């Protein structure tokens, strides 16, 4: 059963980070587009966040919690490796940021017109999404490196 949860953890992480990097790439490339097309870009990013990033983050967190609980249930859990704790902490922070800030901000951004009366709000939400995405990606990559350092 452990192999199932490890596979779910890895697949969730790939979907989460792959989707996040795809959304970031689309956002970076859209800077060259005229402003009136930014709404379509936001809708594409929103589809990536709700269809790939959100399920991937949830799958990663749930499988990680199951793996953690199974680890603490073992008798050999006296000495928890520091890299495991780093992976768990940074992964949870990245997931929390994704679930509480990034996905809801993207959902709000999709509903706004970038050239209409809410253009200033569109710009603020886009900047918030970019900043939160960079922090979440950094934390998730740190979790990935910490996980790779486990023996």
C-alpha positions in Angstrom: 0.0 0.0 0.0 2.9 2.3 0.6 3.9 2.2 -3.0 0.4 3.4 -4.0 0.8 6.5 -1.7 4.3 7.2 -2.9 3.1 7.1 -6.5 0.1 9.3 -5.7 2.5 11.7 -3.9 4.8 11.9 -6.9 2.1 12.2 -9.5 0.3 14.9 -7.5 3.6 16.8 -7.2 4.3 16.5 -10.9 0.7 17.8 -11.7 1.0 20.6 -9.2 4.4 21.9 -10.2 4.1 21.2 -13.9 0.8 23.1 -13.9 2.3 25.9 -11.9 5.3 26.3 -14.2 3.0 26.2 -17.2 0.9 29.0 -15.8 4.0 31.0 -15.0 5.3 30.5 -18.5 2.0 31.6 -20.0 2.0 34.7 -17.7 5.5 35.6 -18.7 4.8 35.2 -22.4 1.6 37.2 -22.1 3.5 40.4 -21.3 4.2 40.9 -25.0 0.5 40.6 -25.8 -1.9 43.6 -26.0 -3.7 44.3 -22.8 -7.1 43.4 -24.2 -5.9 39.8 -24.6 -4.9 39.4 -21.0 -8.4 38.3 -20.0 -8.0 35.2 -22.3 -4.6 34.6 -20.7 -6.1 34.8 -17.2 -8.8 32.3 -18.3 -6.2 29.9 -19.6 -4.2 30.2 -16.4 -7.4 29.7 -14.3 -8.1 26.5 -16.2 -4.6 25.3 -15.4 -4.9 26.2 -11.7 -8.3 24.6 -11.2 -7.7 21.6 -13.5 -4.1 20.7 -12.7 -2.6 22.6 -9.9 -5.4 22.3 -7.4 -6.0 18.6 -7.7 -2.2 18.0 -7.8 -1.7 20.0 -4.6 -4.6 18.2 -2.8 -3.3 14.8 -3.9 0.2 15.6 -2.8 -0.9 16.9 0.7 -3.2 13.9 1.3 -0.7 11.3 0.2 2.0 13.1 2.2 -0.1 13.1 5.3 -0.9 9.4 4.9 2.8 8.6 4.4 3.7 10.7 7.4 1.1 9.1 9.6 2.3 5.6 8.5 5.9 6.6 9.3 5.0 7.9 12.8 3.2 4.6 13.4 6.3 2.6 12.9 8.6 1.7 15.8 11.6 3.0 14.0 10.2 6.6 14.0 12.4 7.7 16.9 14.9 9.6 14.7 13.1 11.6 12.0 15.6 12.8 9.4 16.0 16.6 9.1 15.5 16.5 5.3 12.2 14.7 5.8 11.0 17.4 8.2 12.2 20.1 5.8 10.3 18.4 2.9 7.2 18.2 5.0 7.4 21.8 6.3 8.2 23.5 3.0 5.7 21.3 1.1 2.9 22.2 3.5 3.7 25.9 3.4 3.7 25.8 -0.4 0.4 23.8 -0.5 -1.2 26.2 2.0 -0.1 29.2 -0.2 -1.4 27.5 -3.3 -4.8 26.5 -1.8 -5.4 29.7 0.2 -3.9 32.4 -2.0 -3.1 31.3 -5.5 -6.2 29.3 -6.6 -8.7 31.8 -5.1 -6.8 34.8 -6.6 -6.8 33.1 -10.0 -10.5 32.5 -9.7 -11.1 36.2 -9.0 -8.8 37.3 -11.8 -10.7 35.2 -14.4 -13.9 37.2 -13.7 -12.3 40.6 -14.3 -11.9 42.5 -17.5 -8.3 43.8 -17.9 -9.3 46.9 -19.8 -12.6 47.7 -18.1 -13.3 49.7 -14.9 -11.6 47.1 -12.8 -8.2 47.3 -14.6 -6.4 48.4 -11.5 -7.8 45.5 -9.5 -6.8 43.2 -12.3 -3.2 44.4 -12.2 -3.1 44.1 -8.3 -4.4 40.6 -8.4 -2.0 39.6 -11.2 0.9 41.0 -9.2 -0.3 39.1 -6.1 -0.6 35.9 -8.1 2.9 36.3 -9.6 4.4 37.0 -6.1 2.6 34.1 -4.4 3.4 31.8 -7.3 7.1 32.6 -7.0 7.2 31.9 -3.3 5.1 28.7 -3.6 7.4 27.5 -6.4 10.5 28.2 -4.4 9.1 26.3 -1.3 8.0 23.4 -3.5 11.4 23.1 -5.1 13.0 23.3 -1.7 10.7 20.4 -0.7 11.7 18.5 -3.8 15.4 18.9 -3.1 14.9 17.9 0.6 13.1 14.8 -0.5 15.8 13.9 -2.9 18.3 14.2 -0.1 16.6 11.4 1.9 18.3 8.1 1.8 
